[in-house]
Amino acid sequence: MNLKKGIIIGIVIIILAVAVIAIYGTEQKEETTTELRPEIQPTFETLLEGDAEKEETASAEAPSILEEEESEVKLYEILALSDGFNPQETIVSKDEASQISVIAEDGDYDIVFPDPLDKHFILKTGQSAVFRIKSDTPAGRYVFACKDQCPEGGPISGTLIIK
């Protein structure tokens, strides 16, 4: 009889151990998935840190191509406001290196730029996201919008024109 009790207790312990591993293993995977998506909330500081690492590898005596490009980059700021984007329309020249900075001025925003820009930012009040217009981006009119998370004013949209 004691042998049967021992076997039953052993089986119960194994079942509990498997359940605990399954529960904590699932929670670990969810945390890892969250950490693997930093592109959802990119920040200006992150972009600058990456550029600084690249510049450190360049020769201090001769200017690198990267340094020359950095000095010629034109920054365009777009404010996200409850009553719309300011400016409503941003015109960028395809011939110049450009960065777009989107700033959540008065609320939380879920901003999406369509293909081929393919950018998606979730910004809290005061946060900003910066991205570069790639040289291979086709000229055209790109309507961007607050997708799911928009302030009380409702959905807003703006236009980025690449000439």
N, C-alpha and C positions, 0 to 999 in steps of 0.2 A: 504494500500500500504506500509506503514511504517513497518507493521508486516512482510510482505514478505521480505523486505530488511533486516530486523533484522535476520530472519531465514536464508537467503542466506549468510549473513556475518558470522553468527554462524557456518554454515556448512563449509564455507571456512576456518575459524579459526581452526576447528577440523581437517580438512584434512591437513592443514599446520602443526599442532602439531603432528599428526601421522607420517607425512613424516620426520619431524625433529627427532623424537624419533627413527624411523627406520634407518635413516642415522647414527646418533651418536651411536646407539646401535650396529650397525654392526662394526663401527670403534673400539669400545671398545672391542668387541670379538676378532678382529684381533690382537690388542695389547696384550691381555691376552694370545692368542695362541703363540705369539712370545716369551713371557716371560716364558712359560711353557716348553721350549725346551732348557734348559741349557746344555744338554748332547751333543749338536752339537759342542760347543766350550769349552770342559773341559780344565782346566788349572792345572798346578802342584800345585799352591797355594790353589785351591779349595780342592784338595785331602788332602793336609797337614792340612788344617783347620778342616776337618772332623775327621782326625786321632787325632788331638789335643783335640777335644771335648771328644772323647772316652777315651783318656789317663787321662783327668781330673777326670773322674769318678772312676778310679782305685785307690786303696789304695797307699798312698805314702810310707808306710813302707815295704810292700811286693811287689816284681815285679809281674806285671800281665802277663798273656799269651800274650796279645797284645804287651807289651814292648819287650818281648823276640822275638816275630816274627819280630818286626820292626828292631831289630839289625841284623837279619839274612837275610833280604830282599836284593836280588841282583838286581841292576839297570842296564838295557841294554839301551843304547842310539842308536837311528836310525835317521840319518840325511836325510831329504828329499831335494835332490838337482835336478836341472834341467836335469842333465845327469843320474840320478838314485838314489837309496837309498844307503847310506853308513852306515854300511856294507850292501852288497847285500843280504847276508844270515846271520841270527842270530839264534844261537842254544841255547836253554834254556833247563835246566834239569827239569823234572817233579818233582823231589825229593826236589827241593829247592824253596823257596818263591821268586818270580820274579816280577819285574815291568818293563814295556816297556815304554820308553820315546821317542816320535816321535817329532822331531824338524823341523819346516819349515825354512830352512836355507836361501834360495835365491829366494823365491817367495811364492805365495799363493797356497795351496794344498787342495784337497778334498780326504782324504785318507780313504780307506775302508779295514777293516780286516774281512774276511768271518766267517760264522758260524763254529764252536761254539763260536769263540771269539766275533763275532757280535759287532764290534766297527766301528764308522764312525766319523771322525773328519774333520772339516773345519778349516784350520789354515792359518793365515796371516803370512807374513814374520816375523821371529823372535819368533813366538808363539810356544808353545809346549803342548803336551797332554800326560798324563801318565795314564796307566792302569795296573792292576795286572793280572797275569795269575792265574786263579782259579785252585785249586787243582784237581777239577773234569774235567778239560779240557783234552780231549783225546790226546794221543801222535799222532804226525803226522806232515805233511808239510802243512803249510798254506801260500798261496800266497796272499799278500796284494798289493794294487795298488792305484795310483792316479786315481780317478774315472772320474769326470766331469771337475773339475777346476785344470788344470795342467799348469805349466809354458810353455814358448815357446818351450822347448825341446820335448814336447809331452808327451804322457802317459808313466808312469814308473811303475815298480813293483819290489817287493822284496819277500823274503821267510823267514818265521818264522818257525823254526823246534823245536818241543817239543819232547824230548826224554824221 
